[in-house]
């Protein structure tokens, strides 16, 4: 167990260093040597865990996704305990994709860097495609759950709406990144509410405190 824990800790240390380099200096700054210096370890140790830049970027992207998923899961658990609507919980989950604070801005820059690399790398493109498909699947499941409880009208295609909603949220994220002064948080969240409100038009049967 100590070896596994040390391995995971080293992976995390290196991935965090890659993220800081991307946020501070851009993707071109990510090299094995600069990552080693940023992480406070030797080049040889970094190379023991990662033999190429793409591998470091993939590990960093995975770590960002894990953090995002953990926050969403925690938010959903709180929302269920508080009896919040599915629409409310979905809105908060999607807001985690949007760079509205320093933490989410850093994660967005990693996703943006990964997207640029994936355009010319089949392996990274596969991971990116599977990641987006996973997000859409979660949104589709939320819509289907909404249909079961009455928040969403019968006959709504969850997968079709999920594609539109996730694309909308990704577009909001890009606009917020490019023009943060023109995309205040209140306006961004209001836009999400408006988009979700087209699908979540009802009230959940058996809801409490809603």
FIDO-564199 format. One record per residue: residue in three letters; x, y negated, z of N, C-alpha, C in turn. Coordinates in Angstrom, 3 decimals. Example, Ala and Ser with C-alpha at 12.3 -4.5 7.8 and 13.67 -1.06 7.14 Angstrom:
# FIDO-564199
   residuo     n.east    n.north       n.up    ca.east   ca.north      ca.up     c.east    c.north       c.up
       ALA     13.190      5.690      7.800     12.300      4.500      7.800     13.200      3.300      7.800
       SER     12.850      2.250      7.080     13.670      1.060      7.140     12.900     -0.030      7.870
***
This chain:
# FIDO-564199
   residuo     n.east    n.north       n.up    ca.east   ca.north      ca.up     c.east    c.north       c.up
       UNK      0.804      1.215      0.000      0.000      0.000      0.000      0.846     -1.278      0.000
       UNK      1.939     -1.376      0.810      2.733     -2.602      0.779      3.255     -2.920     -0.617
       UNK      3.672     -1.878     -1.381      4.187     -2.129     -2.724      3.099     -2.682     -3.637
       UNK      1.889     -2.129     -3.521      0.773     -2.614     -4.331      0.456     -4.059     -3.974
       UNK      0.423     -4.338     -2.671      0.129     -5.689     -2.216      1.193     -6.667     -2.713
       UNK      2.466     -6.257     -2.655      3.551     -7.113     -3.123      3.439     -7.343     -4.625
       UNK      3.097     -6.300     -5.364      2.928     -6.400     -6.812      1.826     -7.407     -7.144
       UNK      0.696     -7.288     -6.469     -0.421     -8.210     -6.708     -0.048     -9.639     -6.338
       UNK      0.679     -9.774     -5.230      1.084    -11.112     -4.793      2.032    -11.751     -5.799
       UNK      2.976    -10.982     -6.329      3.910    -11.505     -7.339      3.174    -11.900     -8.609
       UNK      2.245    -11.058     -9.030      1.428    -11.388    -10.205      0.706    -12.713     -9.988
       UNK      0.089    -12.854     -8.827     -0.633    -14.079     -8.520      0.276    -15.286     -8.463
       UNK      1.453    -15.120     -7.881      2.421    -16.211     -7.777      2.849    -16.687     -9.170
       UNK      3.100    -15.740    -10.061      3.524    -16.089    -11.421      2.369    -16.718    -12.191
       UNK      1.190    -16.154    -12.077      0.029    -16.702    -12.784     -0.294    -18.108    -12.319
       UNK     -0.195    -18.346    -11.025     -0.436    -19.691    -10.500      0.600    -20.677    -11.042
       UNK      1.837    -20.215    -11.188      2.885    -21.070    -11.742      2.589    -21.410    -13.203
       UNK      2.137    -20.424    -13.959      1.761    -20.660    -15.362      0.637    -21.685    -15.432
       UNK     -0.344    -21.545    -14.568     -1.467    -22.498    -14.582     -0.974    -23.906    -14.280
       UNK     -0.104    -24.064    -13.304      0.397    -25.401    -12.977      1.166    -26.007    -14.150
       UNK      1.947    -25.186    -14.844      2.689    -25.681    -16.002      1.741    -26.138    -17.112
       UNK      0.716    -25.345    -17.377     -0.254    -25.702    -18.415     -0.946    -27.015    -18.073
       UNK     -1.381    -27.150    -16.834     -2.105    -28.344    -16.407     -1.202    -29.574    -16.458
       UNK      0.016    -29.411    -16.021      0.927    -30.559    -15.918      1.585    -30.923    -17.242
       UNK      2.038    -29.900    -17.998      2.878    -30.170    -19.166      2.378    -29.557    -20.471
       UNK      1.320    -28.775    -20.423      0.803    -28.162    -21.640      1.360    -26.770    -21.878
       UNK      0.756    -26.077    -22.838      1.113    -24.688    -23.094      2.554    -24.520    -23.551
       UNK      3.077    -25.497    -24.293      4.446    -25.366    -24.795      5.471    -25.321    -23.666
       UNK      5.068    -25.781    -22.494      5.985    -25.766    -21.345      6.126    -24.380    -20.737
       UNK      5.240    -23.458    -21.097      5.256    -22.132    -20.494      6.306    -21.264    -21.177
       UNK      7.408    -21.078    -20.511      8.444    -20.136    -20.918      8.771    -19.288    -19.704
       UNK      9.452    -18.201    -19.923      9.824    -17.347    -18.796     10.700    -18.121    -17.818
       UNK     11.657    -18.877    -18.354     12.587    -19.616    -17.489     11.867    -20.685    -16.667
       UNK     11.010    -21.465    -17.325     10.316    -22.535    -16.602      9.286    -21.958    -15.629
       UNK      8.672    -20.850    -16.000      7.723    -20.205    -15.089      8.448    -19.691    -13.851
       UNK      9.618    -19.113    -14.054     10.413    -18.625    -12.921     10.759    -19.771    -11.978
       UNK     11.196    -20.888    -12.543     11.551    -22.039    -11.715     10.337    -22.568    -10.969
       UNK      9.205    -22.637    -11.662      7.977    -23.136    -11.043      7.501    -22.215     -9.931
       UNK      7.690    -20.906    -10.126      7.241    -19.925     -9.133      8.247    -19.736     -8.004
       UNK      9.453    -20.291     -8.180     10.477    -20.146     -7.153     11.070    -18.755     -7.094
       UNK     11.267    -18.138     -8.270     11.859    -16.807     -8.314     12.814    -16.711     -9.497
       UNK     13.519    -15.628     -9.589     14.496    -15.465    -10.658     13.827    -15.110    -11.984
       UNK     14.519    -15.415    -13.083     14.026    -15.043    -14.402     13.869    -13.522    -14.495
       UNK     14.834    -12.804    -13.941     14.780    -11.348    -13.974     13.546    -10.791    -13.291
       UNK     13.154    -11.420    -12.183     11.973    -10.939    -11.471     10.708    -11.198    -12.287
       UNK     10.619    -12.367    -12.912      9.468    -12.656    -13.766      9.406    -11.641    -14.913
       UNK     10.557    -11.363    -15.511     10.600    -10.410    -16.627     10.283     -8.991    -16.188
       UNK     10.461     -8.708    -14.915     10.088     -7.388    -14.398      8.574     -7.193    -14.484
       UNK      7.820     -8.287    -14.334      6.366     -8.210    -14.363      5.784     -8.548    -15.733
       UNK      6.440     -9.459    -16.454      5.927     -9.894    -17.758      7.093     -9.986    -18.744
       UNK      6.951     -9.338    -19.878      8.028     -9.333    -20.859      7.834    -10.390    -21.939
       UNK      6.642    -11.017    -21.971      6.381    -12.004    -23.019      5.435    -13.083    -22.501
       UNK      5.466    -14.224    -23.176      4.610    -15.349    -22.812      3.135    -14.980    -22.904
       UNK      2.756    -14.238    -23.948      1.356    -13.853    -24.108      0.850    -13.055    -22.910
       UNK      1.711    -12.209    -22.350      1.305    -11.417    -21.194      1.071    -12.308    -19.975
       UNK      1.917    -13.309    -19.807      1.728    -14.236    -18.690      0.443    -15.031    -18.869
       UNK      0.176    -15.455    -20.107     -1.031    -16.222    -20.378     -2.271    -15.366    -20.138
       UNK     -2.220    -14.113    -20.573     -3.343    -13.211    -20.370     -3.597    -12.985    -18.877
       UNK     -2.536    -12.797    -18.117     -2.693    -12.589    -16.675     -3.292    -13.831    -16.010
       UNK     -2.875    -15.003    -16.469     -3.392    -16.246    -15.912     -4.854    -16.424    -16.273
       UNK     -5.207    -16.120    -17.515     -6.596    -16.197    -17.960     -7.463    -15.234    -17.150
       UNK     -6.962    -14.038    -16.911     -7.695    -13.045    -16.118     -7.914    -13.550    -14.702
       UNK     -6.890    -14.159    -14.134     -6.990    -14.675    -12.768     -8.023    -15.799    -12.691
       UNK     -8.032    -16.667    -13.696     -9.025    -17.741    -13.747    -10.434    -17.152    -13.817
       UNK    -10.610    -16.134    -14.655    -11.924    -15.498    -14.778    -12.358    -14.844    -13.474
       UNK    -11.411    -14.233    -12.779    -11.735    -13.594    -11.504    -12.186    -14.622    -10.478
       UNK    -11.512    -15.774    -10.460    -11.915    -16.830     -9.526    -13.301    -17.358     -9.866
       UNK    -13.538    -17.562    -11.162    -14.851    -18.029    -11.607    -15.935    -17.034    -11.200
       UNK    -15.696    -15.757    -11.469    -16.680    -14.725    -11.142    -16.936    -14.656     -9.643
       UNK    -15.877    -14.784     -8.851    -16.026    -14.734     -7.392    -16.872    -15.910     -6.899
       UNK    -16.650    -17.096     -7.471    -17.447    -18.258     -7.067    -18.910    -18.089     -7.458
       UNK    -19.140    -17.574     -8.656    -20.515    -17.359     -9.112    -21.205    -16.334     -8.218
       UNK    -20.523    -15.240     -7.928    -21.121    -14.202     -7.074    -21.454    -14.758     -5.689
       UNK    -20.537    -15.550     -5.142    -20.786    -16.139     -3.819    -21.975    -17.096     -3.876
       UNK    -22.054    -17.864     -4.958    -23.158    -18.805     -5.129    -24.489    -18.075     -5.251
       UNK    -24.509    -16.983     -6.022    -25.735    -16.205     -6.188    -26.164    -15.588     -4.854
       UNK    -25.201    -15.084     -4.108    -25.526    -14.498     -2.804    -26.140    -15.540     -1.871
       UNK    -25.555    -16.761     -1.873    -26.122    -17.832     -1.048    -27.516    -18.206     -1.542
       UNK    -27.641    -18.306     -2.864    -28.932    -18.685     -3.433    -30.030    -17.690     -3.109
       UNK    -29.699    -16.404     -3.189    -30.692    -15.375     -2.865    -31.072    -15.441     -1.397
       UNK    -30.076    -15.672     -0.546    -30.353    -15.765      0.894    -31.229    -16.975      1.209
       UNK    -31.065    -18.042      0.437    -31.831    -19.271      0.650    -33.159    -19.273     -0.099
       UNK    -33.394    -18.238     -0.924    -34.642    -18.165     -1.671    -34.723    -19.149     -2.816
       UNK    -33.584    -19.492     -3.404    -33.582    -20.440     -4.510    -34.057    -19.779     -5.803
       UNK    -34.471    -20.597     -6.763    -34.945    -20.068     -8.028    -33.776    -19.524     -8.845
       UNK    -34.105    -18.630     -9.786    -33.079    -18.097    -10.686    -32.505    -19.232    -11.528
       UNK    -33.353    -20.165    -11.948    -32.886    -21.300    -12.742    -31.860    -22.121    -11.971
       UNK    -32.111    -22.360    -10.695    -31.166    -23.107     -9.864    -29.829    -22.385     -9.771
       UNK    -29.893    -21.073     -9.552    -28.663    -20.301     -9.417    -27.891    -20.242    -10.735
       UNK    -28.624    -20.147    -11.837    -27.973    -20.109    -13.137    -27.338    -21.447    -13.470
       UNK    -28.009    -22.508    -13.123    -27.443    -23.847    -13.346    -26.133    -24.030    -12.594
       UNK    -26.087    -23.592    -11.339    -24.864    -23.716    -10.567    -23.764    -22.824    -11.136
       UNK    -24.134    -21.640    -11.600    -23.142    -20.739    -12.190    -22.534    -21.359    -13.445
       UNK    -23.372    -21.897    -14.313    -22.875    -22.506    -15.544    -22.034    -23.750    -15.260
       UNK    -22.378    -24.469    -14.202    -21.606    -25.660    -13.837    -20.177    -25.309    -13.456
       UNK    -19.941    -24.046    -13.052    -18.582    -23.632    -12.715    -17.677    -23.599    -13.944
       UNK    -18.270    -23.568    -15.136    -17.486    -23.578    -16.370    -17.067    -24.991    -16.782
       UNK    -17.675    -25.994    -16.168    -17.504    -27.374    -16.613    -16.490    -28.086    -15.729
       UNK    -15.506    -28.787    -16.310    -14.430    -29.422    -15.527    -14.874    -30.684    -14.787
       UNK    -15.633    -30.476    -13.706    -16.176    -31.592    -12.937    -15.343    -31.943    -11.715
       UNK    -14.309    -31.153    -11.429    -13.390    -31.485    -10.339    -12.016    -30.936    -10.702
       UNK    -11.035    -31.188     -9.848     -9.658    -30.813    -10.185     -9.504    -29.315    -10.418
       UNK    -10.139    -28.509     -9.576    -10.007    -27.062     -9.723    -10.583    -26.562    -11.030
       UNK    -11.769    -27.034    -11.362    -12.390    -26.600    -12.609    -11.691    -27.204    -13.832
       UNK    -11.111    -28.394    -13.669    -10.346    -28.974    -14.784     -9.113    -28.122    -15.077
       UNK     -8.440    -27.674    -14.029     -7.263    -26.827    -14.223     -7.647    -25.529    -14.925
       UNK     -8.746    -24.923    -14.501     -9.188    -23.680    -15.121     -9.597    -23.893    -16.573
       UNK    -10.234    -25.027    -16.853    -10.640    -25.305    -18.229     -9.416    -25.434    -19.134
       UNK     -8.362    -26.072    -18.649     -7.148    -26.219    -19.450     -6.525    -24.857    -19.756
       UNK     -6.602    -23.932    -18.804     -6.103    -22.577    -19.062     -6.940    -21.914    -20.142
       UNK     -8.272    -22.018    -20.050     -9.132    -21.418    -21.069     -8.889    -22.037    -22.442
       UNK     -8.646    -23.353    -22.456     -8.385    -24.042    -23.717     -7.069    -23.564    -24.325
       UNK     -6.062    -23.425    -23.487     -4.766    -22.945    -23.964     -4.880    -21.516    -24.475
       UNK     -5.616    -20.706    -23.744     -5.807    -19.315    -24.152     -6.514    -19.246    -25.501
       UNK     -7.507    -20.110    -25.692     -8.250    -20.131    -26.943     -7.340    -20.456    -28.118
       UNK     -6.428    -21.411    -27.916     -5.493    -21.760    -28.981     -4.578    -20.610    -29.353
       UNK     -4.086    -19.900    -28.359     -3.228    -18.751    -28.615     -4.003    -17.603    -29.262
       UNK     -5.245    -17.417    -28.822     -6.051    -16.306    -29.317     -6.371    -16.448    -30.801
       UNK     -6.325    -17.678    -31.316     -6.621    -17.893    -32.738     -5.623    -17.173    -33.636
       UNK     -4.438    -16.856    -33.080     -3.398    -16.218    -33.887     -2.877    -14.927    -33.273
       UNK     -3.654    -14.366    -32.340     -3.216    -13.164    -31.643     -4.422    -12.254    -31.444
       UNK     -4.434    -11.114    -32.135     -5.596    -10.227    -32.114     -5.901     -9.706    -30.706
       UNK     -4.857     -9.404    -29.943     -5.074     -8.868    -28.600     -5.746     -9.911    -27.709
       UNK     -5.245    -11.137    -27.752     -5.836    -12.191    -26.944     -7.239    -12.528    -27.437
       UNK     -7.451    -12.477    -28.746     -8.773    -12.757    -29.296     -9.798    -11.741    -28.811
       UNK     -9.376    -10.486    -28.687    -10.274     -9.444    -28.194    -10.686     -9.730    -26.761
       UNK     -9.725    -10.106    -25.939    -10.023    -10.420    -24.542    -10.960    -11.627    -24.456
       UNK    -10.685    -12.635    -25.271    -11.539    -13.827    -25.275    -12.973    -13.471    -25.688
       UNK    -13.104    -12.655    -26.734    -14.422    -12.256    -27.213    -15.178    -11.462    -26.143
       UNK    -14.484    -10.536    -25.488    -15.118     -9.727    -24.453    -15.517    -10.579    -23.239
       UNK    -14.700    -11.571    -22.942    -15.006    -12.455    -21.813    -16.268    -13.259    -22.083
       UNK    -16.357    -13.848    -23.276    -17.547    -14.615    -23.633    -18.783    -13.727    -23.689
       UNK    -18.622    -12.525    -24.200    -19.743    -11.591    -24.253    -20.231    -11.261    -22.845
       UNK    -19.289    -11.139    -21.914    -19.652    -10.865    -20.533    -20.438    -12.005    -19.906
       UNK    -20.041    -13.239    -20.188    -20.767    -14.399    -19.672    -22.181    -14.425    -20.242
       UNK    -22.293    -14.209    -21.559    -23.624    -14.209    -22.179    -24.504    -13.098    -21.604
       UNK    -23.898    -11.950    -21.339    -24.668    -10.833    -20.781    -25.216    -11.182    -19.400
       UNK    -24.425    -11.886    -18.599    -24.889    -12.269    -17.262    -26.035    -13.261    -17.353
       UNK    -25.918    -14.192    -18.303    -26.994    -15.168    -18.478    -28.255    -14.481    -18.994
       UNK    -28.097    -13.561    -19.942    -29.245    -12.821    -20.465    -29.937    -12.032    -19.355
       UNK    -29.135    -11.451    -18.465    -29.707    -10.684    -17.348    -30.504    -11.602    -16.422
       UNK    -29.988    -12.812    -16.206    -30.706    -13.779    -15.364    -32.040    -14.160    -16.006
       UNK    -32.040    -14.333    -17.328    -33.281    -14.664    -18.031    -34.271    -13.508    -17.944
       UNK    -33.791    -12.297    -18.133    -34.665    -11.123    -18.025    -35.233    -10.992    -16.611
       UNK    -34.410    -11.276    -15.608    -34.899    -11.249    -14.229    -35.960    -12.328    -14.024
       UNK    -35.746    -13.471    -14.688    -36.731    -14.543    -14.609    -38.061    -14.133    -15.210
       UNK    -38.018    -13.361    -16.278    -39.253    -12.862    -16.901    -39.993    -11.939    -15.936
       UNK    -39.233    -11.075    -15.244    -39.848    -10.134    -14.306    -40.537    -10.850    -13.154
       UNK    -39.945    -11.964    -12.692    -40.522    -12.619    -11.512    -41.479    -13.754    -11.866
       UNK    -41.519    -14.146    -13.136    -42.484    -15.157    -13.544    -41.902    -16.523    -13.862
       UNK    -40.597    -16.705    -13.689    -39.989    -17.998    -14.021    -39.864    -18.201    -15.529
       UNK    -39.783    -17.091    -16.270    -39.642    -17.136    -17.729    -40.856    -16.464    -18.354
       UNK    -41.392    -17.084    -19.407    -42.575    -16.542    -20.066    -42.265    -15.218    -20.756
       UNK    -43.262    -14.379    -20.843    -43.119    -13.116    -21.555    -42.767    -13.373    -23.017
       UNK    -41.977    -12.480    -23.591    -41.649    -12.585    -25.003    -40.388    -13.366    -25.310
       UNK    -39.769    -13.967    -24.288    -38.521    -14.702    -24.501    -37.381    -13.709    -24.686
       UNK    -36.592    -13.885    -25.727    -35.447    -13.013    -25.993    -34.265    -13.486    -25.148
       UNK    -33.916    -12.701    -24.115    -32.856    -13.102    -23.193    -31.514    -13.278    -23.873
       UNK    -31.147    -12.339    -24.733    -29.846    -12.410    -25.403    -29.764    -13.612    -26.334
       UNK    -30.847    -13.886    -27.041    -30.869    -15.025    -27.968    -30.732    -16.337    -27.209
       UNK    -31.487    -16.473    -26.127    -31.414    -17.696    -25.326    -30.069    -17.826    -24.621
       UNK    -29.494    -16.700    -24.206    -28.191    -16.736    -23.535    -27.123    -17.299    -24.458
       UNK    -27.142    -16.894    -25.720    -26.181    -17.411    -26.694    -26.288    -18.926    -26.790
       UNK    -27.511    -19.427    -26.885    -27.731    -20.866    -27.001    -27.308    -21.607    -25.734
       UNK    -27.659    -21.045    -24.588    -27.360    -21.713    -23.312    -25.859    -21.745    -23.035
       UNK    -25.180    -20.624    -23.261    -23.734    -20.586    -23.013    -23.010    -21.518    -23.984
       UNK    -23.435    -21.539    -25.237    -22.826    -22.455    -26.206    -23.041    -23.901    -25.773
       UNK    -24.215    -24.195    -25.244    -24.522    -25.538    -24.757    -23.597    -25.904    -23.590
       UNK    -23.440    -24.981    -22.653    -22.572    -25.236    -21.494    -21.124    -25.407    -21.912
       UNK    -20.662    -24.599    -22.871    -19.290    -24.735    -23.355    -19.100    -26.084    -24.040
       UNK    -20.119    -26.529    -24.772    -20.041    -27.844    -25.398    -19.983    -28.954    -24.368
       UNK    -20.781    -28.845    -23.314    -20.726    -29.822    -22.219    -19.339    -29.846    -21.585
       UNK    -18.763    -28.654    -21.423    -17.433    -28.566    -20.822    -16.409    -29.310    -21.679
       UNK    -16.463    -29.127    -22.991    -15.512    -29.786    -23.877    -15.697    -31.301    -23.851
       UNK    -16.944    -31.755    -23.896    -17.206    -33.195    -23.835    -16.704    -33.780    -22.519
       UNK    -16.918    -33.067    -21.429    -16.480    -33.544    -20.116    -14.961    -33.623    -20.047
       UNK    -14.296    -32.665    -20.669    -12.830    -32.678    -20.713    -12.308    -33.853    -21.545
       UNK    -12.889    -34.053    -22.707    -12.403    -35.091    -23.618    -12.756    -36.489    -23.124
       UNK    -13.960    -36.644    -22.574    -14.444    -37.973    -22.174    -15.042    -37.928    -20.775
       UNK    -14.210    -37.766    -19.749    -14.741    -37.650    -18.387    -15.503    -38.893    -17.921
       UNK    -15.071    -40.073    -18.377    -15.769    -41.294    -17.961    -17.171    -41.376    -18.557
       UNK    -17.342    -40.786    -19.729    -18.636    -40.827    -20.389    -19.546    -39.669    -20.034
       UNK    -19.061    -38.773    -19.177    -19.856    -37.596    -18.796    -19.876    -37.461    -17.272
       UNK    -20.535    -38.393    -16.574    -20.605    -38.281    -15.108    -21.316    -37.000    -14.690
       UNK    -20.961    -36.529    -13.530    -21.495    -35.242    -13.063    -23.017    -35.211    -13.064
       UNK    -23.643    -36.292    -12.612    -25.106    -36.308    -12.551    -25.717    -36.106    -13.933
       UNK    -25.126    -36.749    -14.944    -25.653    -36.625    -16.307    -25.424    -35.214    -16.854
       UNK    -24.272    -34.633    -16.548    -23.967    -33.278    -17.010    -24.938    -32.272    -16.394
       UNK    -25.164    -32.379    -15.098    -26.077    -31.444    -14.437    -27.519    -31.656    -14.907
       UNK    -27.879    -32.914    -15.188    -29.221    -33.188    -15.703    -29.395    -32.554    -17.086
       UNK    -28.342    -32.597    -17.897    -28.398    -31.970    -19.222    -28.570    -30.455    -19.094
       UNK    -27.854    -29.854    -18.150    -28.024    -28.413    -17.911    -29.449    -28.101    -17.467
       UNK    -29.962    -28.917    -16.559    -31.328    -28.694    -16.069    -32.339    -28.776    -17.218
       UNK    -32.134    -29.768    -18.094    -33.062    -29.942    -19.206    -33.030    -28.728    -20.131
       UNK    -31.819    -28.231    -20.417    -31.694    -27.077    -21.312    -32.297    -25.828    -20.687
       UNK    -32.010    -25.600    -19.419    -32.562    -24.424    -18.749    -34.072    -24.537    -18.578
       UNK    -34.549    -25.780    -18.419    -35.981    -25.990    -18.234    -36.814    -25.599    -19.435
       UNK    -36.188    -25.482    -20.603    -36.917    -25.042    -21.794    -37.229    -23.546    -21.722
       UNK    -36.443    -22.831    -20.933    -36.618    -21.380    -20.815    -37.310    -21.017    -19.504
       UNK    -36.866    -21.630    -18.420    -37.436    -21.337    -17.103    -38.592    -22.302    -16.850
       UNK    -39.758    -21.927    -17.342    -40.915    -22.824    -17.309    -41.939    -22.461    -16.233
       UNK    -41.754    -21.327    -15.564    -42.736    -20.862    -14.597    -42.221    -20.866    -13.168
       UNK    -42.991    -20.252    -12.314    -42.666    -20.157    -10.882    -42.585    -18.680    -10.527
       UNK    -41.562    -18.332     -9.774    -41.340    -16.916     -9.437    -42.422    -16.410     -8.478
       UNK    -43.044    -15.318     -8.849    -43.991    -14.675     -7.955    -43.233    -14.090     -6.761
       UNK    -43.697    -14.349     -5.582    -43.048    -13.820     -4.395    -41.907    -14.696     -3.929
       UNK    -41.721    -15.874     -4.563    -40.659    -16.780     -4.111    -41.055    -17.358     -2.768
       UNK    -40.054    -17.678     -2.008    -40.329    -18.300     -0.716    -39.612    -19.649     -0.649
       UNK    -40.281    -20.616     -0.140    -39.675    -21.926      0.043    -39.341    -22.618     -1.267
       UNK    -40.085    -22.331     -2.330    -39.796    -22.960     -3.618    -40.944    -23.867     -4.028
***
